[in-house]
Amino acid sequence: MKQKALFLFLLILSVQAYGQSDNKLKDVFAKFQEGYTKRDTTLVEKFTTDLCAKDISIIGTGEDEWFQGIDAAKNLFKNDWAYWLQLKLDTANVNIVISNNVAFFKVHGTVSIAFPDKETAYTFAFGQLQQSINREKTNKKKVLAYSNEASNFIQQIESEGLEITYSLRLSGALVKQNNKWLFKQLVFSFPYPMARK
């Protein structure tokens, strides 16, 4: 009888601990979404130190977006908030698997942008094209990147309208350090083929 009572007590404690961990993890995703919703670049330092491990690894959606360490993460978040699309994660339905002090996750979301008119859309597209060209190392790659992305932007703006929304996935891992969950790895990815919603 004592063994059954002890087992029941331990089971209750473990369920409570799991529930607390689950709530703390949900809070992490809520704070992450809040940062991407407010997009206040003056808060990027606090956002990153509150939510990320010092040795965080991030893979972005761009071909060359491989980031290592907290300083690189700060730069990514700052640039995302200043220049990237609006991110909206389905924080109510984050899939999480906890193993000791590591939590693996995946969550769906969208990124979107809306332009008031075509001129604004083309101004945005031109800025994106310049960034693409600057990333490339050879003239051949610059021309290929420019022609590929320019035709995509023209098609998007002229035939699809001024509100653009894409599906996005965020996956990775968090680690528990000093009783606090922190992002250790983040992977942003678009489903293939990338298509507007």
JOSUL-V625266 format. One record per residue. N is the residue number from 1. PHI is phi in whole degrees, -180 to 180 (none if undefined). OMEGA is omega as a letter, one per 40 degrees, with the letter a starting at -180 (999 if undefined). D_CENTER is the distance of its C-alpha to the mean C-alpha in Angstrom with 1 decimal. Layout:
BEGIN
N:PHI:OMEGA:D_CENTER + N:PHI:OMEGA:D_CENTER
END
This chain:
BEGIN
1:none:i:50.2 + 2:-64:a:48.8 + 3:-65:i:46.5 + 4:-64:i:45.2 + 5:-65:i:44.6 + 6:-65:i:42.8 + 7:-61:i:40.6 + 8:-62:i:39.8 + 9:-62:i:39.1 + 10:-65:i:36.7 + 11:-64:i:35.0 + 12:-62:i:34.5 + 13:-61:a:33.2 + 14:-69:i:30.6 + 15:-66:i:29.5 + 16:-64:i:29.2 + 17:-63:i:27.3 + 18:-64:i:24.8 + 19:-62:i:24.5 + 20:-66:i:23.9 + 21:-61:a:21.2 + 22:-62:i:19.6 + 23:-66:i:19.8 + 24:-64:i:18.5 + 25:-67:i:15.4 + 26:-62:i:14.9 + 27:-63:i:15.4 + 28:-61:a:12.6 + 29:-68:i:10.1 + 30:-65:i:12.3 + 31:-68:i:12.2 + 32:-61:i:8.4 + 33:-63:a:8.8 + 34:-59:i:12.0 + 35:-61:a:10.7 + 36:-74:i:8.7 + 37:-81:a:11.8 + 38:-72:i:14.4 + 39:55:i:13.0 + 40:-90:a:15.9 + 41:-66:i:15.8 + 42:-73:a:18.8 + 43:-101:a:16.7 + 44:-65:i:14.2 + 45:-62:a:16.6 + 46:-65:i:17.0 + 47:-54:a:13.3 + 48:-69:a:12.7 + 49:-70:i:16.0 + 50:-76:a:15.7 + 51:-114:a:12.5 + 52:-123:i:12.5 + 53:-70:a:15.3 + 54:-62:a:17.3 + 55:-104:a:16.9 + 56:-60:i:13.1 + 57:-116:i:12.1 + 58:-131:i:9.0 + 59:-115:i:9.2 + 60:-89:a:7.8 + 61:-84:i:9.3 + 62:-79:a:12.4 + 63:-58:a:15.3 + 64:-102:a:15.7 + 65:-90:i:12.3 + 66:-122:a:13.1 + 67:-123:i:12.8 + 68:-133:i:14.9 + 69:98:a:15.8 + 70:-70:i:15.0 + 71:-67:i:16.4 + 72:-65:i:14.3 + 73:-62:i:11.1 + 74:-59:i:12.9 + 75:-64:i:13.6 + 76:-61:a:10.2 + 77:-61:a:9.0 + 78:-61:i:12.5 + 79:-68:i:12.5 + 80:-59:a:9.4 + 81:-67:a:11.2 + 82:-83:a:14.4 + 83:-128:a:14.1 + 84:-86:i:11.0 + 85:-69:i:11.0 + 86:-77:a:10.6 + 87:-96:i:7.5 + 88:-135:i:9.2 + 89:-93:i:8.3 + 90:-85:a:11.6 + 91:-67:i:11.8 + 92:-77:a:15.5 + 93:-129:i:15.0 + 94:-79:i:12.8 + 95:-88:a:14.7 + 96:-128:i:15.6 + 97:-124:a:18.3 + 98:-101:i:19.8 + 99:-133:a:22.1 + 100:57:a:23.9 + 101:-102:i:21.5 + 102:-126:i:18.5 + 103:-123:i:16.2 + 104:-92:a:14.5 + 105:-142:i:12.0 + 106:-149:a:10.5 + 107:-149:i:9.4 + 108:-92:i:9.9 + 109:-167:i:9.0 + 110:-138:i:10.0 + 111:-124:a:9.7 + 112:-149:i:13.2 + 113:-152:i:15.8 + 114:-129:a:19.4 + 115:-109:i:22.3 + 116:-74:a:25.6 + 117:-159:a:27.6 + 118:-67:a:27.8 + 119:-61:i:28.6 + 120:-64:i:25.4 + 121:-62:a:23.4 + 122:-71:i:25.4 + 123:-64:i:24.9 + 124:-62:a:21.2 + 125:-60:a:21.7 + 126:-63:i:24.1 + 127:-63:i:21.8 + 128:-65:i:19.1 + 129:-64:i:22.1 + 130:-62:i:23.3 + 131:-63:i:20.0 + 132:-61:a:20.3 + 133:-64:a:23.9 + 134:-64:a:23.4 + 135:-75:a:21.2 + 136:-79:a:23.9 + 137:-98:a:26.8 + 138:-117:i:29.7 + 139:-63:i:31.2 + 140:-60:a:31.1 + 141:-66:i:27.3 + 142:-62:a:27.0 + 143:-65:i:29.2 + 144:-63:i:27.5 + 145:-62:a:24.0 + 146:-63:a:25.6 + 147:-66:a:27.6 + 148:-66:a:24.9 + 149:-73:i:22.3 + 150:-63:i:25.2 + 151:-65:i:26.5 + 152:-64:i:23.2 + 153:-62:a:22.7 + 154:-61:i:26.4 + 155:-61:a:26.1 + 156:-62:a:23.1 + 157:-72:a:24.8 + 158:-77:a:28.3 + 159:-107:a:28.1 + 160:-105:i:24.9 + 161:101:a:25.1 + 162:-100:i:23.3 + 163:-112:a:20.5 + 164:-118:i:17.7 + 165:-135:i:15.1 + 166:-120:i:13.3 + 167:-72:i:11.9 + 168:-140:i:8.5 + 169:-123:i:7.7 + 170:-123:i:5.4 + 171:-140:i:8.1 + 172:153:a:9.8 + 173:-145:i:12.3 + 174:-117:i:13.3 + 175:-122:i:16.8 + 176:-97:i:19.4 + 177:-129:a:21.2 + 178:51:i:23.9 + 179:62:a:23.2 + 180:-134:i:19.6 + 181:-85:a:16.4 + 182:-132:i:14.0 + 183:-66:i:10.9 + 184:-104:i:12.8 + 185:-144:i:10.5 + 186:-130:i:6.8 + 187:-128:i:6.9 + 188:-94:i:5.1 + 189:-149:i:8.4 + 190:-98:i:10.8 + 191:-61:i:13.8 + 192:-107:e:17.0 + 193:-76:a:18.9 + 194:-72:a:16.4 + 195:-140:i:18.2 + 196:-70:i:18.1 + 197:-85:999:18.2
END
